[in-house]
Structure formats: structure tokens, C-alpha cells
Amino acid sequence: MVDNALLETEFSGLRLHNRGKVRDIYDLGDALLIVATDRISAFDVVMADGIPDKGRILTELSLFWFEFLADLAPDHLIAADVSEYPEETRPYRDTLAGRSMLVRKAEVLPIECVARGYLAGSAWKEYRESGTVHGQVMPEGLLESSALPEPTFTVATKAESGHDINITLEQAADMVGRDTLEEVGRLTLAIYSRGDEYARSRGIIIADTKFEFGWHDGRLILIDEVLTPDSSRFWPADEYEPGRPQNSFDKQYLRDYLETLDWDKSPPPPPLPPEVIANTRAKYLEAKERLVGDRRPV
């Protein structure tokens, strides 16, 4: 038995900066307070039912990765221990514990930086139609879930609601500048490669993942979440077989369930049966336990 899911926060005296699909963000003046709720979205629709403990799982994973990757990329984390938060958060520390981060403000780049190691999702769809991934030509004869010749940096536009849109590197360069794009591309592939190597040692393939970056004090920093089941495709390495969709530790299980329903993928979402909620939670929890367990970054 688990506690009920936290679907929304309401902290009197704290100024809500933004309520995203999953996170509630509060403006504390010099910093932001990011709270990971237990909301879950699929097909860009936030479900009416949450996944208990999901916010804590995502937070623990991101904190692990921020520390593990610290030598590759500076990040926005100030503190995750609620005892170190500003005084105005004190009344809410029981809610915030384990599912929040105090972070630096940054000028967020208006793009999603995506590392792809395998053909899946929108990349597989584009490859079938044109033999390209985000406009980049790929070898002939690849199958669904095939490994790409090498990890590939691609870009999408960020969307507050609706689907992110895949764009070419030239379009991205027009948006953020070529030098900036080259730097986030380098960081994206370095972080992905480090993360995937470690995940494989824990029995997980990271098929693809997306990162966000922003400017802070004249340098690019890693922001938001990192290598979680919400931002990545996690596949069990011992079950991997190209030529078909893969089982996963992310919310693909939920998407597959929703595909069986007579639902047009627009609000309002259908209710989720208890077993779907429990099984989705188990997927997230297994990913966290495999990757973090009782280990600390080395």
C-alpha cells in the first residue's frame, strides 16, 4: 500500500511561477523551488490519476545524475535538503521533502536537446518515411529499435502544451546561435554517453533522452531533470532485440494501455484502473532501484 498521489501543490505565501505537466515551480526571488508532483502525462495529456511516489522517484534520480555528471556539466542545483531551504518554505517541508529542489535561475534555451542512440518513437517514424532522423541521413536497412551508427544529437522545440516539434540543426542554430548549439550538442552527447555506459552496467539501455540548458552567470548549465523515465526511454538490456518495440521502464507501459482504449488522445483523459497505476509505479521504481540502489556516484 502506498500513499495517495500528490497531484497539485498550493503553498500560501509562495509565488507560483509555473505549473507544468509534472512540476510546480515557485519563485523565491533569487532562486526557484521545483516541486515534482505525482502527475503523469501521456500523449501530452495530463492524466486525472497520479502515480504515487513518482515525484520522489524522479527527484532522487535527477539528484543522483547531477552528482554523477558534475565534472561534465555544471547544473542549477543549489540544495535538495529542505533544512537548507529559505525560511518561507518551513510550513511545507513535510510535503517538499524528497520531491523538491532549490535551483538557480537561468535564461532557458528555447530548445530540447535530444540524444538518440536507437531508432524509436518519432525518429523511427521519420526514418521509415524518409531514411532520415531530424533531417540527418541514416544508413539503409535499419530496423525499429536498431542502434544508430553513433549517438546522434537532435533538437526539438519546447512546448508548454501539445507535442514538441522536431527541427533541423540549422533551424536550431537560427534560434540559439551556432556556437551555443555546438556547445549544447557536445554536452548532450557527452552526458548521454556517460549515462548510458553506467546504465548498461545496471542492466538498462538508455535508448534516447532529452536535456534542457540555460545561461547562468555567463555559462551554460544543465537544468530541469536528468536521465529519468519521464525524459528518457529506458529498455531492459537483457530483453533487447531490434526489429520490434521494446519493453521499457518508462511510461510506455501507460501509453500502451491507453492505446487499447477508445480515446482520441485529447482531454479529458480516461480514468486509470488501480492495476495500471500500480504497474506504472512499479516500472518507475524498478528503474530507480536499478540505477541508484544503495550506490553513490563514483
C-alpha positions as CSV (number, residue, x, y, z in Angstrom):
1,M,0.0,0.0,0.0
2,V,1.3,3.5,-0.9
3,D,0.2,7.0,0.0
4,N,-2.2,8.8,-2.3
5,A,-0.5,10.7,-5.2
6,L,0.3,14.4,-4.9
7,L,-1.4,16.0,-7.9
8,E,-1.1,19.7,-7.1
9,T,0.6,21.9,-4.6
10,E,-0.8,25.1,-3.1
11,F,1.6,26.9,-0.8
12,S,0.2,30.1,0.7
13,G,2.8,32.8,0.8
14,L,4.9,31.3,-2.0
15,R,4.5,32.7,-5.5
16,L,3.7,30.1,-8.2
17,H,5.9,30.7,-11.2
18,N,4.7,27.9,-13.4
19,R,2.6,24.8,-13.3
20,G,3.9,22.3,-15.9
21,K,2.7,18.9,-16.8
22,V,4.6,17.3,-13.9
23,R,6.3,20.1,-11.9
24,D,5.1,23.1,-9.9
25,I,7.7,25.8,-9.8
26,Y,7.7,28.6,-7.2
27,D,9.7,31.9,-7.4
28,L,11.6,32.6,-4.2
29,G,13.3,35.7,-5.5
30,D,16.9,34.7,-6.0
31,A,16.1,31.1,-6.7
32,L,13.3,28.8,-7.9
33,L,11.7,25.9,-6.0
34,I,10.9,23.0,-8.2
35,V,8.4,20.5,-6.8
36,A,7.9,17.2,-8.6
37,T,4.3,16.1,-8.2
38,D,2.9,12.7,-9.0
39,R,1.2,13.8,-12.1
40,I,1.8,11.8,-15.2
41,S,1.1,12.8,-18.9
42,A,0.7,10.6,-21.9
43,F,0.2,11.8,-25.5
44,D,0.7,15.3,-24.0
45,V,-2.4,15.0,-21.8
46,V,-2.1,15.0,-18.0
47,M,-3.9,12.1,-16.5
48,A,-6.5,12.7,-13.9
49,D,-4.9,10.0,-11.7
50,G,-1.4,10.3,-10.4
51,I,1.3,7.7,-9.8
52,P,2.1,7.6,-6.1
53,D,5.8,8.4,-5.3
54,K,6.6,9.3,-8.9
55,G,7.8,12.8,-7.9
56,R,10.1,11.4,-5.3
57,I,11.5,8.8,-7.7
58,L,12.2,11.4,-10.4
59,T,13.8,13.7,-7.9
60,E,16.1,11.0,-6.5
61,L,17.2,10.0,-10.0
62,S,17.9,13.6,-11.0
63,L,19.9,14.2,-7.9
64,F,21.9,11.1,-8.5
65,W,22.7,12.1,-12.0
66,F,23.6,15.7,-11.2
67,E,26.3,14.4,-8.8
68,F,27.4,11.7,-11.2
69,L,27.8,14.1,-14.1
70,A,29.1,17.1,-12.2
71,D,32.5,17.0,-13.9
72,L,30.9,17.1,-17.4
73,A,28.3,19.9,-16.9
74,P,27.6,22.4,-14.2
75,D,23.9,22.3,-13.2
76,H,21.3,24.5,-11.5
77,L,21.1,22.6,-8.2
78,I,21.5,24.7,-5.0
79,A,20.1,22.3,-2.4
80,A,17.7,19.4,-2.0
81,D,17.8,19.2,1.8
82,V,14.7,21.1,3.0
83,S,16.6,22.2,6.1
84,E,18.7,24.3,3.8
85,Y,15.7,26.0,2.1
86,P,14.6,29.6,2.8
87,E,12.5,30.2,5.9
88,E,9.3,30.9,4.0
89,T,9.2,27.2,2.9
90,R,9.3,25.9,6.5
91,P,5.5,25.3,6.8
92,Y,5.6,23.0,3.8
93,R,8.7,21.0,4.4
94,D,6.9,17.7,5.0
95,T,5.4,18.0,1.5
96,L,8.7,19.2,-0.1
97,A,10.9,16.6,1.5
98,G,12.2,14.1,-1.2
99,R,10.4,15.7,-4.1
100,S,11.8,19.2,-4.5
101,M,15.0,21.1,-5.4
102,L,16.1,24.6,-4.8
103,V,17.7,25.8,-8.0
104,R,19.4,28.7,-9.6
105,K,17.5,30.9,-12.1
106,A,18.7,30.6,-15.7
107,E,17.9,32.1,-19.1
108,V,16.4,28.9,-20.5
109,L,17.3,28.0,-24.1
110,P,14.1,27.5,-26.2
111,I,15.0,24.1,-27.4
112,E,15.0,20.5,-26.2
113,C,18.4,18.8,-26.7
114,V,17.9,15.2,-27.6
115,A,20.5,12.4,-27.7
116,R,19.4,9.4,-29.7
117,G,21.2,6.1,-29.6
118,Y,18.5,4.0,-31.1
119,L,15.6,4.3,-33.6
120,A,12.4,4.7,-31.6
121,G,9.4,7.0,-31.4
122,S,9.3,9.9,-33.8
123,A,12.8,9.1,-35.0
124,W,11.7,5.7,-36.2
125,K,8.6,7.2,-37.8
126,E,10.7,9.7,-39.7
127,Y,13.3,7.1,-40.8
128,R,10.6,4.9,-42.2
129,E,9.2,7.8,-44.3
130,S,12.5,9.4,-45.5
131,G,15.5,7.5,-44.2
132,T,16.5,10.4,-42.0
133,V,16.4,11.4,-38.4
134,H,15.7,15.1,-37.8
135,G,16.8,15.6,-41.4
136,Q,20.1,13.7,-40.9
137,V,20.6,10.9,-43.4
138,M,20.9,7.4,-41.8
139,P,22.1,4.1,-43.3
140,E,19.6,2.0,-45.2
141,G,18.2,-1.2,-43.7
142,L,17.8,-0.2,-40.0
143,L,15.0,-1.7,-38.1
144,E,12.8,-0.4,-35.3
145,S,14.9,-0.1,-32.2
146,S,18.1,-0.6,-34.1
147,A,21.2,1.1,-32.7
148,L,22.3,4.1,-34.7
149,P,25.8,4.1,-36.1
150,E,26.7,6.5,-33.3
151,P,24.7,8.6,-30.8
152,T,23.1,11.4,-32.6
153,F,22.3,15.0,-31.4
154,T,18.9,16.2,-32.5
155,V,16.7,19.1,-31.4
156,A,13.1,19.8,-30.8
157,T,11.2,23.0,-30.0
158,K,9.8,23.2,-26.4
159,A,6.1,23.2,-25.9
160,E,4.1,24.1,-22.8
161,S,1.2,22.1,-24.2
162,G,0.9,19.8,-27.2
163,H,3.7,18.0,-29.0
164,D,7.3,19.2,-29.2
165,I,8.3,19.7,-32.8
166,N,11.4,18.1,-34.3
167,I,13.6,20.7,-36.1
168,T,16.8,20.5,-38.0
169,L,20.2,21.7,-36.6
170,E,20.1,24.6,-39.0
171,Q,16.8,25.8,-37.6
172,A,18.1,25.3,-34.1
173,A,21.2,27.4,-34.9
174,D,19.0,30.2,-36.1
175,M,17.2,30.1,-32.7
176,V,20.1,30.0,-30.3
177,G,23.2,30.8,-32.3
178,R,25.6,28.3,-33.9
179,D,28.3,28.5,-31.1
180,T,25.7,27.8,-28.4
181,L,24.2,25.0,-30.4
182,E,27.6,23.4,-30.9
183,E,28.3,23.6,-27.2
184,V,25.0,22.1,-26.0
185,G,25.4,19.4,-28.7
186,R,28.8,18.5,-27.3
187,L,27.4,18.4,-23.7
188,T,24.3,16.4,-24.8
189,L,26.3,13.6,-26.3
190,A,28.9,13.6,-23.5
191,I,26.2,13.3,-20.8
192,Y,24.3,10.7,-22.8
193,S,27.3,8.6,-23.4
194,R,28.4,8.7,-19.7
195,G,24.9,8.0,-18.5
196,D,24.3,5.1,-21.0
197,E,27.6,3.5,-20.1
198,Y,26.7,3.5,-16.4
199,A,23.1,2.4,-17.0
200,R,24.3,-0.6,-19.1
201,S,26.3,-1.7,-16.1
202,R,23.0,-1.8,-14.2
203,G,21.1,-3.6,-16.9
204,I,19.4,-0.7,-18.7
205,I,19.8,0.7,-22.2
206,I,19.1,4.4,-22.5
207,A,17.6,4.5,-26.0
208,D,17.2,8.3,-26.1
209,T,16.9,11.2,-23.7
210,K,16.4,14.9,-23.7
211,F,18.0,17.7,-21.7
212,E,17.4,21.4,-21.1
213,F,20.1,24.0,-20.7
214,G,20.1,27.7,-19.7
215,W,22.5,30.6,-19.2
216,H,23.6,31.5,-15.7
217,D,26.4,33.9,-15.0
218,G,27.7,33.7,-18.5
219,R,27.9,29.9,-18.7
220,L,25.6,27.1,-19.9
221,I,24.2,25.0,-17.1
222,L,22.1,21.8,-17.1
223,I,18.6,22.4,-15.8
224,D,15.3,20.7,-15.1
225,E,15.5,16.8,-14.8
226,V,18.2,14.5,-16.0
227,L,18.0,10.9,-17.3
228,T,14.7,10.0,-15.7
229,P,11.9,7.7,-17.0
230,D,10.0,10.9,-17.9
231,S,12.8,12.3,-20.1
232,S,14.2,9.1,-21.5
233,R,13.5,5.7,-22.9
234,F,14.9,3.0,-20.6
235,W,15.0,-0.5,-22.0
236,P,15.9,-3.7,-20.1
237,A,19.3,-4.7,-21.7
238,D,18.7,-8.5,-21.3
239,E,15.5,-8.3,-23.4
240,Y,16.7,-6.0,-26.2
241,E,16.0,-7.2,-29.7
242,P,15.9,-4.9,-32.7
243,G,13.0,-5.2,-35.2
244,R,10.2,-4.6,-32.6
245,P,9.1,-2.2,-29.9
246,Q,11.0,-2.8,-26.6
247,N,9.7,-3.3,-23.1
248,S,10.6,-0.3,-21.0
249,F,10.9,1.1,-17.5
250,D,9.3,4.4,-18.5
251,K,5.7,5.4,-19.2
252,Q,5.5,3.4,-22.4
253,Y,3.5,0.9,-20.4
254,L,0.9,3.6,-19.7
255,R,0.8,4.6,-23.4
256,D,0.4,1.0,-24.5
257,Y,-2.6,0.7,-22.1
258,L,-4.2,3.9,-23.4
259,E,-3.8,2.7,-27.0
260,T,-6.2,-0.1,-26.2
261,L,-9.0,2.3,-25.3
262,D,-11.5,4.2,-27.4
263,W,-9.9,7.5,-26.6
264,D,-9.0,10.3,-29.0
265,K,-5.9,11.4,-27.0
266,S,-7.4,14.8,-26.1
267,P,-8.7,16.0,-22.8
268,P,-10.4,14.8,-20.7
269,P,-8.2,11.8,-20.0
270,P,-9.8,8.4,-19.2
271,P,-9.6,7.1,-15.6
272,L,-6.7,4.7,-14.9
273,P,-7.5,1.4,-13.3
274,P,-5.7,0.6,-10.0
275,E,-3.6,-2.1,-11.6
276,V,-2.4,0.3,-14.3
277,I,-1.4,2.8,-11.7
278,A,0.4,0.2,-9.6
279,N,2.2,-1.3,-12.6
280,T,3.3,2.1,-13.8
281,R,4.6,2.9,-10.4
282,A,6.5,-0.4,-10.3
283,K,8.2,0.4,-13.7
284,Y,9.4,3.8,-12.3
285,L,10.5,2.3,-9.1
286,E,12.5,-0.6,-10.7
287,A,14.3,1.9,-12.9
288,K,15.3,3.9,-9.8
289,E,16.4,0.9,-7.8
290,R,18.5,-0.5,-10.7
291,L,20.2,2.8,-11.3
292,V,20.6,4.2,-7.8
293,G,20.1,1.3,-5.4
294,D,22.3,1.9,-2.4
295,R,25.1,3.2,-4.5
296,R,26.5,6.7,-4.7
297,P,28.1,8.2,-7.8
298,V,31.8,7.4,-8.3
